[in-house]
Amino acid sequence: MESSLFQDKAVLIVGGSAGLGAATARSFAAQGARVTIASRNAAKLDVCARQIAADVNAQVTTTVLDITDDAFVERYFANAPVYDHVVVTAGETPMGPARSLPLCEAYAAMNSKFWGAYRVARAVQIREGGSLTLVSGFLSVRPRKTSVLQGAINAALEALARGLALELSPVRVNTVSPGLIATSLWSNLDEVARTRMYADAEARLPVRRVGQAEDVTNAILYLASTGYATGSTVLLDGGAALA
Ligand SMILES: NC(=O)c1ccc[n+]([C@@H]2O[C@H](COP(=O)([O-])OP(=O)(O)OC[C@H]3O[C@@H](n4cnc5c(N)ncnc54)[C@H](OP(=O)(O)O)[C@@H]3O)[C@@H](O)[C@H]2O)c1
């Protein structure tokens, strides 16, 4: 039987305790990769690793890492192995119009999602032939007046990946840009608001459904396994940028 492209590859998912990161970790683990998931919360990481072990019968390593902490990130990667593929899904970006979102929250959002990915990119060691994949979001190309900053952060991440594709060559660097995906990101909304948001999206989007984490993980594994893909942004938004 042909072995998977990811068999025994060392894969790090930063943000792997939940949402898109957890789903990406499960997909790589199912393909035989040696996966490490990283985030701030040891208990969430442990639950996620046990779930992946139950789902796909694979052992996943966990490590606590806060990408907003310069010294923590540098210390972790100074002692970390060289990885084949690294994916950064971590980030927290409070939303709100630019005129009302407090500046301290705006700075914190940029510090988490943009500077967090930047810190990882400048410290991580990736083997030649390997890849780094960042996660942005479709607001980079289809801004909303209630989440101006998210669009700017996502556009900055996509530009960062294109520049890193040159600097880190021959390591490949790409971005996936999701639209609305049903993940734990939206668990801070109450049930009624979340259901309404999903129903609105189903009615508006050309694909007539909300995205699932697997829609995005398919693209992440495609970018990691496609040796000619670098500096790319893959948009997975159900047509939201058009509708
Ligand atoms: N879901 C969507 O609809 C959607 C749409 C467009 C773009 N995106 C983007 O996709 C990315 C992933 O979203 P998601 O839906 O997977 O979100 P999620 O379900 O909220 O998961 C976020 C993950 O990031 C980790 N994390 C947050 N801050 C961290 C930090 N400082 N250091 C390390 N880990 C940290 C969290 O783990 P701990 O709490 O354990 O630290 C968690 O594992 C985000 O950048 C988001 O903006 C999502």
The ligand as an ORCA input file, in Angstrom:
! r2SCAN-3c Opt
* xyz 0 1
  N     -13.885     30.349     12.370
  C     -14.085     31.299     11.472
  O     -15.233     31.597     11.062
  C     -12.912     32.080     10.923
  C     -13.126     32.914      9.811
  C     -12.064     33.654      9.293
  C     -10.812     33.573      9.880
  N     -10.648     32.765     10.977
  C      -9.322     32.759     11.602
  O      -8.847     31.443     11.729
  C      -8.012     31.344     12.890
  C      -8.477     30.147     13.720
  O      -9.846     30.344     14.046
  P     -10.671     29.220     14.833
  O     -12.042     29.291     14.312
  O      -9.908     27.951     14.845
  O     -10.638     29.871     16.305
  P     -10.819     29.131     17.739
  O     -11.746     27.983     17.603
  O     -11.164     30.243     18.669
  O      -9.369     28.575     18.076
  C      -8.306     29.465     18.311
  C      -7.102     28.687     18.801
  O      -6.033     29.599     19.003
  C      -5.454     29.347     20.285
  N      -4.873     30.598     20.768
  C      -5.500     31.799     20.929
  N      -4.624     32.714     21.372
  C      -3.425     32.081     21.501
  C      -2.138     32.498     21.921
  N      -1.894     33.759     22.335
  N      -1.122     31.595     21.912
  C      -1.339     30.327     21.508
  N      -2.539     29.865     21.117
  C      -3.572     30.744     21.114
  C      -6.608     28.826     21.138
  O      -6.149     27.952     22.163
  P      -6.027     28.266     23.744
  O      -7.276     28.976     24.173
  O      -5.862     26.874     24.296
  O      -4.779     29.116     23.857
  C      -7.326     27.957     20.099
  O      -6.703     26.690     20.005
  C      -8.137     32.684     13.627
  O      -7.027     33.475     13.284
  C      -9.387     33.298     13.028
  O      -9.352     34.713     13.022
  C     -11.657     32.008     11.497
*
